[in-house]
């Protein structure tokens, strides 16, 4: 497919009209367990083996949490809950339809995923109705999955005697669940910190989800998410952007038999080795930024009580006073992902300046705010300046365009903004939660 694209670009003058009108979404082809590609992103690991599925083991302790789900998408909606049990050494766990925990084990060969056959699919009431779910205890690294149909989860035996849960993968077009329309809300629920939940589009856009959180004093926080038509609208805009700059933005969209299912972020798209269309996307821009800060200072605002720092390029590296690391030129994958190359962060050893600098540098690259008037101070420019550069994360721009209330991360560190200005975080949090509501399929009209 990419060979055809390059051929078309070589003949732009003759084929420009065709190039602008032919959509090229990625077609998925669901497979079986043998087609699963196990990655850390799609796996829940634990430090203890699956010994808890016995009558004496009981369930995770802690205050229960009520979740009310409003189905605005379709009949046949199914819910799944996955996570780690903080009271059992973070053992992988799933919620069963009877409201009890299930700790998956596998009797198969080490490293070979086996289907989970426990009663883990929780049916939701029909479109237009609500369903109540109770999380019976504390849960971390958790997701509430929603699917029009059924998803497939797998248990895998590890060499050290532990077990893992392998979850559906949005990047593997042959994943057994690839042909299902699905999405999830992420959360941590712990005794001391309460709940932190978010809707995030850092990895992909799937079923539109929104949520509210009510605390014990009646306070309500909301993140409304995307409308019902968001996936098709986003794909339409990505097609337009692909026609404009010749990059495979439209390939971020996944479909089956002509029906669009989801939209991958550029970072997720690039995680598949054969998807090379963006490999050098930011290279020229990075070179210009490095040249600019060879003669001009870049001021970073840590926004955490630390003094501002002025960084400069010397040779091939950017250095900042008080930072324990210098920055080599980031690759496109480094910029879209914000967690590799010069943007790695180790909270245990890195300096406070480094921990603050990485998010601000990566946010500025994604939004294209370097080299703009005022861009020598980061962050200082508000949202109206984001993505105005010809080289920017246009996936993020387009996702934010359709968010009902502007909330929902579209890349890591999307919450970095000038003081007192926009906050793109799609998160809710409380130390005393009483009710979380999730709306599936766009906000209730």
Secondary structure per residue as TSV (DSSP state, phi and psi in degrees):
chain	resnum	aa	ss	phi	psi
A	1	X	-	360.0	-41.9
A	2	X	H	-70.7	-27.9
A	3	X	H	-63.0	-40.6
A	4	X	H	-63.5	-39.2
A	5	X	H	-63.3	-46.3
A	6	X	H	-63.8	-38.8
A	7	X	H	-59.9	-43.0
A	8	X	H	-64.9	-39.0
A	9	X	H	-64.8	-33.7
A	10	X	H	-66.9	-22.8
A	11	X	T	-114.2	39.6
A	12	X	H	-54.6	-43.3
A	13	X	H	-60.6	-36.3
A	14	X	H	-86.9	-29.4
A	15	X	H	-118.4	17.9
A	16	X	H	-60.7	-37.3
A	17	X	H	-66.1	-43.7
A	18	X	H	-62.9	-45.2
A	19	X	H	-58.2	-33.4
A	20	X	H	-82.9	-14.2
A	21	X	H	-113.0	-10.5
A	22	X	-	-97.0	116.1
A	23	X	-	-79.8	144.4
A	24	X	-	-131.6	60.0
A	25	X	-	-66.8	158.7
A	26	X	E	-83.8	125.6
A	27	X	E	-89.1	129.9
A	28	X	-	-90.7	157.0
A	29	X	-	-142.6	85.9
A	30	X	-	-52.9	137.6
A	31	X	-	-116.3	-146.0
A	32	X	-	-124.2	-171.6
A	33	X	G	-56.8	-32.5
A	34	X	G	-68.4	-15.8
A	35	X	G	-93.1	-1.7
A	36	X	-	-66.6	135.2
A	37	X	-	-111.5	109.4
A	38	X	-	-83.3	121.0
A	39	X	-	-129.6	164.3
A	40	X	G	-63.8	-29.0
A	41	X	G	-66.2	-33.0
A	42	X	G	-106.4	17.9
A	43	X	E	-129.5	135.1
A	44	X	E	-101.8	116.9
A	45	X	-	-105.3	157.4
A	46	X	-	-135.1	164.9
A	47	X	S	-103.2	10.1
A	48	X	S	-142.3	150.9
A	49	X	-	-80.5	170.4
A	50	X	S	-79.4	73.9
A	51	X	-	-104.0	5.7
A	52	X	-	-95.3	-6.3
A	53	X	-	-83.8	54.9
A	54	X	S	-132.4	153.9
A	55	X	T	-57.2	-29.3
A	56	X	T	-83.7	-12.0
A	57	X	T	-75.3	-34.1
A	58	X	-	72.5	-172.8
A	59	X	-	-112.5	170.5
A	60	X	-	-56.3	138.1
A	61	X	-	-87.8	165.2
A	62	X	S	126.2	165.0
A	63	X	-	-65.2	138.6
A	64	X	-	-75.3	159.7
A	65	X	E	-130.0	127.1
A	66	X	E	-89.8	134.2
A	67	X	E	-126.4	126.0
A	68	X	E	-107.8	125.4
A	69	X	E	-108.5	127.4
A	70	X	E	-103.1	122.3
A	71	X	E	-92.9	105.4
A	72	X	-	-110.4	16.5
A	73	X	S	-116.2	-51.9
A	74	X	-	-172.0	155.0
A	75	X	T	-71.0	155.4
A	76	X	T	85.9	15.6
A	77	X	E	-76.6	135.0
A	78	X	E	-124.3	146.9
A	79	X	E	-121.5	147.1
A	80	X	E	-137.0	147.8
A	81	X	E	-126.8	125.5
A	82	X	E	-126.5	158.9
A	83	X	E	170.7	-163.4
A	84	X	E	-122.7	139.3
A	85	X	E	-85.6	109.6
A	86	X	T	-68.8	-16.5
A	87	X	T	-92.0	-3.6
A	88	X	T	-131.5	51.8
A	89	X	T	54.7	35.7
A	90	X	T	60.1	39.6
A	91	X	E	-64.1	137.2
A	92	X	E	-60.6	139.5
A	93	X	E	-149.8	152.2
A	94	X	E	-132.4	152.7
A	95	X	E	-89.3	131.7
A	96	X	-	-89.8	164.7
A	97	X	T	-66.3	-19.2
A	98	X	T	-87.0	4.6
A	99	X	S	89.0	6.6
A	100	X	-	-105.0	161.0
A	101	X	E	-80.6	148.0
A	102	X	E	-125.6	127.6
A	103	X	-	-104.1	101.0
A	104	X	-	-63.2	140.4
A	105	X	-	-128.1	171.0
A	106	X	-	-140.1	135.6
A	107	X	-	-101.1	8.1
A	108	X	S	-85.7	-176.5
A	109	X	-	-65.9	145.3
A	110	X	T	-54.8	129.9
A	111	X	T	83.2	-1.2
A	112	X	-	-106.0	114.6
A	113	X	-	-63.2	136.5
A	114	X	E	-119.0	135.3
A	115	X	E	-58.3	138.5
A	116	X	-	-84.0	119.9
A	117	X	-	-105.4	2.6
A	118	X	S	-65.7	166.5
A	119	X	S	-81.3	73.8
A	120	X	-	-101.8	-7.6
A	121	X	-	-86.5	116.4
A	122	X	E	-102.0	110.1
A	123	X	E	-71.7	137.7
A	124	X	-	-96.2	150.9
A	125	X	-	-65.0	166.0
A	126	X	-	-63.0	167.1
A	127	X	T	-53.0	134.3
A	128	X	T	91.3	-3.0
A	129	X	-	-116.1	168.5
A	130	X	E	-112.9	158.8
A	131	X	E	-138.4	136.3
A	132	X	E	-98.4	136.4
A	133	X	E	-124.8	142.1
A	134	X	E	-116.8	122.1
A	135	X	E	-84.2	113.3
A	136	X	-	-77.0	-7.5
A	137	X	S	-169.0	-175.9
A	138	X	-	-68.0	148.6
A	139	X	E	-153.5	136.1
A	140	X	E	-126.0	164.4
A	141	X	E	47.5	44.4
A	142	X	E	-100.6	154.9
A	143	X	E	-137.5	142.2
A	144	X	E	-107.4	110.0
A	145	X	E	-93.1	143.4
A	146	X	E	-130.0	137.3
A	147	X	E	-144.5	140.4
A	148	X	E	-85.0	91.5
A	149	X	S	118.6	-149.5
A	150	X	-	-123.3	140.0
A	151	X	-	-100.4	157.8
A	152	X	-	-114.0	126.1
A	153	X	-	-115.2	152.6
A	154	X	E	-133.3	147.0
A	155	X	E	-105.6	140.3
A	156	X	E	-130.1	131.5
A	157	X	E	-79.4	135.8
A	158	X	-	-103.7	159.3
A	159	X	T	-62.8	-25.8
A	160	X	T	-88.2	7.5
A	161	X	S	91.5	-2.1
A	162	X	-	-88.8	175.8
A	163	X	E	-130.0	152.0
A	164	X	E	-127.9	154.7
A	165	X	E	-102.9	124.4
A	166	X	E	-98.7	123.7
A	167	X	-	-100.9	164.7
A	168	X	-	-56.8	143.3
A	169	X	-	-112.0	129.0
A	170	X	S	-79.4	-20.3
A	171	X	S	-89.1	-24.0
A	172	X	-	-87.9	106.8
A	173	X	T	-69.5	-10.9
A	174	X	T	-106.4	8.8
A	175	X	S	-57.6	144.6
A	176	X	T	-55.9	-25.5
A	177	X	T	-101.3	9.8
A	178	X	T	-60.0	-30.0
A	179	X	T	-87.6	6.4
A	180	X	S	-101.9	141.2
A	181	X	E	-83.6	117.5
A	182	X	E	-150.0	168.3
A	183	X	E	-167.4	176.9
A	184	X	E	-153.1	158.1
A	185	X	E	-106.2	136.5
A	186	X	E	-102.1	146.1
A	187	X	E	-158.5	157.4
A	188	X	E	-121.7	134.1
A	189	X	E	-132.4	110.2
A	190	X	E	-134.3	161.4
A	191	X	T	-63.9	-46.9
A	192	X	T	-80.7	-41.3
A	193	X	T	-96.3	-8.3
A	194	X	E	75.2	-136.6
A	195	X	E	-117.9	140.9
A	196	X	E	-128.0	121.7
A	197	X	E	-133.8	150.9
A	198	X	E	-151.8	153.2
A	199	X	-	-102.1	128.4
A	200	X	B	-133.6	140.3
A	201	X	-	-115.7	21.8
A	202	X	S	-61.0	-36.8
A	203	X	S	-95.1	-44.2
A	204	X	E	-170.2	167.6
A	205	X	E	-112.6	125.5
A	206	X	-	-128.0	-130.4
A	207	X	S	-56.4	128.3
A	208	X	-	-63.3	128.1
A	209	X	E	-129.1	143.2
A	210	X	E	-137.5	164.3
A	211	X	E	-154.4	158.3
A	212	X	E	-134.1	153.8
A	213	X	E	-131.6	127.8
A	214	X	E	-110.4	134.9
A	215	X	E	-104.8	-178.3
A	216	X	T	-67.8	-17.8
A	217	X	T	-96.6	3.4
A	218	X	S	91.9	0.5
A	219	X	-	-67.9	143.2
A	220	X	E	-127.2	131.1
A	221	X	E	-116.0	146.3
A	222	X	E	-133.4	151.5
A	223	X	E	-143.0	102.2
A	224	X	-	-78.2	-20.5
A	225	X	-	76.2	-145.4
A	226	X	B	-108.8	154.3
A	227	X	-	-75.6	171.9
A	228	X	T	-59.3	-33.4
A	229	X	T	-93.2	12.5
A	230	X	H	-60.4	-45.2
A	231	X	H	-59.9	-47.3
A	232	X	H	-65.7	-37.6
A	233	X	H	-66.4	-44.4
A	234	X	H	-61.7	-44.0
A	235	X	H	-63.8	-35.4
A	236	X	H	-62.0	-43.4
A	237	X	H	-70.0	-35.9
A	238	X	H	-65.8	-36.1
A	239	X	H	-61.4	-42.2
A	240	X	H	-63.7	-42.5
A	241	X	H	-65.3	-38.3
A	242	X	H	-62.4	-39.8
A	243	X	H	-67.1	-28.5
A	244	X	H	-76.9	-44.5
A	245	X	H	-116.5	-0.8
A	246	X	-	76.8	7.7
A	247	X	S	-93.3	154.4
A	248	X	-	-81.0	49.3
A	249	X	G	-58.9	-36.9
A	250	X	G	-69.6	-20.2
A	251	X	G	-72.6	-11.7
A	252	X	G	-65.5	-22.1
A	253	X	E	-82.0	137.3
A	254	X	E	-113.8	139.5
A	255	X	E	-141.0	163.7
A	256	X	E	-136.6	124.8
A	257	X	T	52.8	37.7
A	258	X	T	86.8	-5.4
A	259	X	E	-98.6	122.4
A	260	X	E	-74.1	131.3
A	261	X	E	-104.9	-47.2
A	262	X	E	-157.8	170.6
A	263	X	E	-128.4	120.3
A	264	X	E	-78.6	148.2
A	265	X	-	-71.7	158.8
A	266	X	H	-58.4	-36.5
A	267	X	H	-64.8	-43.8
A	268	X	H	-63.0	-42.6
A	269	X	H	-58.7	-43.1
A	270	X	H	-73.9	-14.9
A	271	X	T	-69.4	-15.0
A	272	X	S	-88.8	117.1
A	273	X	T	-55.3	-30.3
A	274	X	T	-79.1	-10.3
A	275	X	-	-89.3	89.3
A	276	X	-	-104.9	4.3
A	277	X	T	-63.6	-21.5
A	278	X	T	-106.4	6.2
A	279	X	T	-55.6	-33.8
A	280	X	T	-115.2	19.9
A	281	X	T	-55.7	-45.8
A	282	X	T	-92.3	0.0
A	283	X	H	-57.2	-50.2
A	284	X	H	-64.7	-39.2
A	285	X	H	-64.3	-43.6
A	286	X	H	-60.5	-42.9
A	287	X	H	-59.1	-42.7
A	288	X	H	-66.1	-39.9
A	289	X	H	-63.9	-44.7
A	290	X	H	-63.8	-41.8
A	291	X	H	-61.3	-41.9
A	292	X	H	-62.9	-44.3
A	293	X	T	-87.6	10.6
A	294	X	T	-78.3	-21.9
A	295	X	T	-124.0	-5.3
A	296	X	S	-132.9	144.7
A	297	X	-	-81.1	144.9
A	298	X	E	-108.0	116.5
A	299	X	E	-93.6	124.9
A	300	X	E	-107.4	135.7
A	301	X	-	-102.5	103.3
A	302	X	-	-62.5	-29.1
A	303	X	-	59.1	27.8
A	304	X	S	-133.8	22.9
A	305	X	S	94.4	-13.5
A	306	X	S	-81.3	154.5
A	307	X	-	-68.8	155.0
A	308	X	-	-63.4	151.1
A	309	X	E	-126.5	147.5
A	310	X	E	-112.2	120.7
A	311	X	E	-105.6	149.9
A	312	X	E	-141.2	158.4
A	313	X	E	-93.9	130.9
A	314	X	E	-129.9	121.1
A	315	X	T	67.8	-119.9
A	316	X	T	-109.7	7.9
A	317	X	E	-123.9	146.6
A	318	X	E	-94.9	129.5
A	319	X	E	-124.2	145.4
A	320	X	E	-127.9	134.2
A	321	X	T	-57.3	133.1
A	322	X	T	85.1	-4.9
A	323	X	-	-88.5	133.8
A	324	X	S	-82.0	-1.4
A	325	X	S	-137.6	147.6
A	326	X	-	-94.6	167.9
A	327	X	B	-117.0	117.6
A	328	X	-	-79.0	169.9
A	329	X	-	-63.8	124.9
A	330	X	-	-75.5	149.1
A	331	X	-	-83.5	171.9
A	332	X	H	-61.1	-41.5
A	333	X	H	-63.3	-38.5
A	334	X	H	-60.0	-42.2
A	335	X	H	-71.1	-47.8
A	336	X	H	-63.6	-33.0
A	337	X	H	-93.9	-26.7
A	338	X	S	60.9	20.1
A	339	X	S	-141.5	12.2
A	340	X	S	-132.9	172.3
A	341	X	G	57.4	-131.0
A	342	X	G	-70.8	-9.0
A	343	X	G	-99.4	18.2
A	344	X	-	-76.0	144.7
A	345	X	-	-133.4	130.4
A	346	X	-	-115.9	103.2
A	347	X	T	-58.0	-26.8
A	348	X	T	-76.9	-28.4
A	349	X	T	-123.1	-21.3
A	350	X	S	-76.1	150.8
A	351	X	-	-71.3	156.0
A	352	X	H	-56.6	-32.7
A	353	X	H	-66.6	-42.7
A	354	X	H	-63.9	-43.5
A	355	X	H	-61.9	-31.0
A	356	X	H	-85.5	-32.9
A	357	X	H	-71.0	-41.8
A	358	X	H	-56.1	-50.7
A	359	X	H	-59.7	-36.5
A	360	X	H	-74.2	-37.3
A	361	X	H	-67.4	-45.7
A	362	X	H	-68.7	-37.5
A	363	X	H	-63.1	-41.4
A	364	X	H	-65.4	-37.2
A	365	X	H	-66.1	-47.3
A	366	X	H	-60.9	-38.2
A	367	X	H	-88.7	-8.9
A	368	X	T	67.4	35.7
A	369	X	-	-95.9	-7.2
A	370	X	T	-65.3	152.0
A	371	X	T	73.2	-4.0
A	372	X	S	-82.4	160.6
A	373	X	T	-59.1	122.0
A	374	X	T	92.5	-6.0
A	375	X	T	-77.9	-4.9
A	376	X	T	-78.6	-1.2
A	377	X	E	-122.7	124.1
A	378	X	E	-128.4	127.6
A	379	X	S	-89.5	139.1
A	380	X	-	-139.0	-21.7
A	381	X	S	-94.7	136.0
A	382	X	-	-80.5	-177.1
A	383	X	G	-61.1	-26.5
A	384	X	G	-67.7	-14.7
A	385	X	G	-96.4	-10.8
A	386	X	T	-67.4	140.8
A	387	X	T	62.6	22.0
A	388	X	-	-85.9	-14.2
A	389	X	S	-79.1	148.2
A	390	X	S	-65.1	-22.2
A	391	X	S	-111.1	103.8
A	392	X	S	-153.5	171.1
A	393	X	-	-83.0	88.6
A	394	X	H	-73.0	-22.4
A	395	X	H	-57.4	-48.5
A	396	X	H	-62.2	-44.7
A	397	X	H	-57.4	-46.0
A	398	X	H	-70.8	-39.7
A	399	X	H	-59.6	-46.4
A	400	X	H	-64.0	-31.2
A	401	X	H	-57.7	-35.4
A	402	X	H	-99.9	-7.8
A	403	X	B	-61.9	134.0
A	404	X	S	-63.2	-42.3
A	405	X	S	-120.4	16.0
A	406	X	S	75.5	12.7
A	407	X	-	-112.0	139.1
A	408	X	S	133.8	110.9
A	409	X	B	-55.7	135.1
A	410	X	S	-114.2	-7.3
A	411	X	S	-154.5	160.7
A	412	X	T	-59.9	142.2
A	413	X	T	70.8	24.3
A	414	X	T	-69.6	-5.8
A	415	X	T	-92.2	3.3
A	416	X	-	-81.5	115.2
A	417	X	-	-147.3	161.2
A	418	X	-	-58.1	148.7
A	419	X	T	-54.2	131.6
A	420	X	T	79.8	1.1
A	421	X	S	-104.5	-155.0
A	422	X	-	-60.9	147.1
A	423	X	-	-128.7	113.9
A	424	X	-	-88.3	5.1
A	425	X	-	-65.0	132.0
A	426	X	-	-102.2	46.7
A	427	X	E	-114.5	154.9
A	428	X	E	-132.9	147.5
A	429	X	E	-153.3	148.0
A	430	X	E	-163.5	143.0
A	431	X	S	-83.9	-13.1
A	432	X	S	-131.9	61.2
A	433	X	E	-72.3	145.0
A	434	X	E	-120.8	-28.4
A	435	X	E	-156.4	131.1
A	436	X	E	-115.7	132.3
A	437	X	E	-113.7	141.3
A	438	X	E	-124.8	129.8
A	439	X	E	-107.1	125.0
A	440	X	E	-108.2	122.0
A	441	X	S	100.5	20.9
A	442	X	S	97.7	158.4
A	443	X	-	-59.1	147.8
A	444	X	-	-65.3	129.7
A	445	X	-	-76.2	360.0
